[in-house]
Amino acid sequence: MVLCTLGLVVACFYSIYNDIAFDEEKAAREKLVIARLMQIRDAEEQYKMTFGEYCGTIDSIIDYVKNGKTVDKIIKEGELTDDQLEAGMTEREAVAKGIIKRDTIWMTAAEKLGIKNPDSLKFVPVGRKADGTFTVVHSSFDPSVYDTIYQGVIELRKKATFNMKSNEFDMLVEFRARLDDYMDGMSEKKIKNVKSDLKTRHRNRAELMLDNEDQTEGEWYGLRIGDLEDPNNKMAGNWE
């Protein structure tokens, strides 16, 4: 009886230990994925400031971060005198006459955003795929560190939605990392339980996607910023 009880205690201890280890690993992986998604959100916001709308593909946003230019600061030289102000001269007139000079200092979007390796934005930063296919890229957080990416790719979707207030179409975007990618290699049983819990709480179920041939997305689980079905999402993460 004592041995039986001791065995149950040990089994219970290992079960709790395994649950804690799984939760800690899950949280650590999600933290890295969230950081990557937030980098993309920063890039999208900068892109919108430059072009007036969000970028619709991951490759295009990477190209913008690598090659796009954005204003760092504007240096102003010269001031209007009291007499000029009293005479009603504006700064615009002063600039036209050369009294005031402005010099725009430009910088790359990557420098502005602090992204050290834009190419890594495309990949989920953690995970392992069974077929062993992988890509090695410099980390976007530290160029001396390499990310080993096992076919986990950030998905970026877009959708045009009519805005009743502006009487124009707005481009909605969402980008996401699949749970199956960033938790790959962990306990399949526990991953299944995580999905079951999310489904019970009606979380992470994706709706119609315009780029699906069969016009249905089905169930989806993972971390996401933006929502194609919610124009009021304002680029929020589904964990926020």
N, C-alpha and C positions, 0 to 999 in steps of 0.2 A: 504493500500500500504506500509506504514511504517512497519507494523507488518510482512508483507510478506518479505520485504527486510531484516529486522532484522533476520527473520527465515533462510533466505538463507545465511546470514553472519555467523550465528551460525553453520549451517550445514557445511558450507565450512571450518570453524575453526576446527570443530571436525574431518572432513575428513583429513585435513592437520595434525592435532595432531595425529590421528591414523596412518597415513602414517609414520610420524617421529618416533613414538613409535615402529612401526613394523620394520623399518629400523635399529633402535638402538638395538632392541632385536636380529634381524638377525645378525648384526655385532658382538654383544657380543657372540652369540653362535658359529659363525664361528671362532672367535678368539680362543675359547677353543678347537674346533675341529682341527684347524690348528696346535695348540701347541701339541696335541696328535699325529697327523700325523708326525710332525717333530721329535718327540721322536722316533717313529718307524723308520724314515729315519736314524736317528743317530745310532740306533741299527743295522740297515741293513748295514750301512757303516762300523761299527765296525766288524760285522760278516764277511763282505767281506775281510777286512784286515786280519782276522784270517784264513779264509778258502778259499779265492780266488774267491768266487762267492756269490751272494745274496741268502738269505734264502727264501724258497718258500711258507712257511705257517706261519700264525700268531702264532699258538701254538708253533712251533719250534723256532721262534724268541723270544717268551716269555721265553721258556726253556733256550735259550742261555743267555738271560739277567740275569736270575735267577742263573744259574749254571755255565755259561762259565767263563773262566779266560782270562785275558788279561794283557799284560806287563804294569806295572806302571812306572818303571824306572830301569835302570841298574846301579849299583854302581861299580865303577872301583877303584881298589886299586893297587898302584904301577905305576912307569913310567920307560921308557927306558932311560938309561943314554946317555950322548953324545958319549961315547966310543962305546956303543952298537949300536947306530944309525949309527955311522961312519963305524962300521963293517958290516952294512947292515941288522941287525936284524929287523924283522918285529914284529908288535904287536901280530900277530897270533902265531909266534914262541915264543914270550915272555909269552903268555898265556899258551902254551903247556909246557913250562919249569917252570911255576909257578912264574915267575918274576912279571907278572901282573895277578891280580885276578879280575874276574867279578862276581857279585852276582845279579841275576835277582829278582826283587821284583814284585810279582804278586798281582792282585786285581780282584774282580769280575767285570763282565761287567756292572752290575747294579751300582756299585760304580764308575766305570770309566765314565759312562754316566749320573750319577746323577739321576737315576730313582729309586724312593723310593718304588714303588709298581708295579713290572712288570706285574702282573695279570691284572691290569687296562688297559694295552695297547690294549687289545682285544675289548674294548667297546667304543662306541661313548659317550662322557662325558656329553651330554645334550640331552633332548628329553623326550617325554611322549607317551606311547602306550595306545591305547584305552582299551585293555584287562586287563590292570593293572599289567601284569607280569613284574617283575623287579628283578634286581640283585644289591646288595649293595657291593661295594668294596672300599678299601682305595684309596684315590686319589693318582695318580702317582706324583703329585706336592707337596703334603703335607700329610704325614701319619696320621695327626690328623683330616683330613677332609675326609668325605665319599662321593663317587660318587654314586648316585642312577641311575642306568642304566636300561632303559625300552626297553630291547631287541634290542637295536641298536648295531650292531656288525661291527667292522672294517673288510672290505673284503680285503684279500690279494690274488692276482692272480700271476701266473708265466707263462712264455712261453719261449721256447728255440728258438733262432734265429741264423741263420748261419752268421758268421762274415767272409766276403770275405778277409779281411786283414790278420787275424790270421789263416784262414782256419779251424776254430773251431766253435762250437756252444757257444753262450753267453746266459746266463739265464737272461731274462728281468723280472722285477717284477713291479707291481703297487699295491698300497693299497689306499682304498678310504672309505669315509663315505657318505652314501646316504643323500641327502637333506630331503627326507621324514622322515628319522630318527631324524636328529638333529633339524629340524624345526617342528616336530610333536607337536601339541597342539597350534600352532599359527593359524592365520586366513587362512583357506583353500582357500578362494578367492584370497588373496594376494600371497599365495604360488603358486597358479595356474598362476598368472600373472608373477611371478619370472621365472617359468619354460618356459612360453611363450616367455619371453624376451631372455632367454638363447637359446632357440630353434631358434629364429629369428637371433641371432648372431652366430649361428652354434657352440655353446659351449656345452661341456659336453655330446656329443653324443658318446656313446661307440660303438665300432665295435665288430667284431667276437671274442668270448672268447672260448678257447679250452675246458673249463670245463662246457659248456652249452650243455645239451643233444640235444636241438633242433638246436644247432650250430648258435644261434643268441642271441644277448644281447638286441637289441632294444634300446629305448631311456633311458638314464640314466642321473641323475642330482645330483651334489654334489661336494665335495672337494676331490681331488685326488693328490697323488704324484706318479710319474713314468707314463710310457705309454707303453703298450705292443705292440703298433703299431709303435712306434717311437724309434729306437735304439739310436738316438742322444738326447733323452730327458734328460739323465744324472740326473735322480731322481729329476726333477723339479716339483713344485706344479702347478696345473692348475690355481692358482690365482697369480702366480709370473710373 
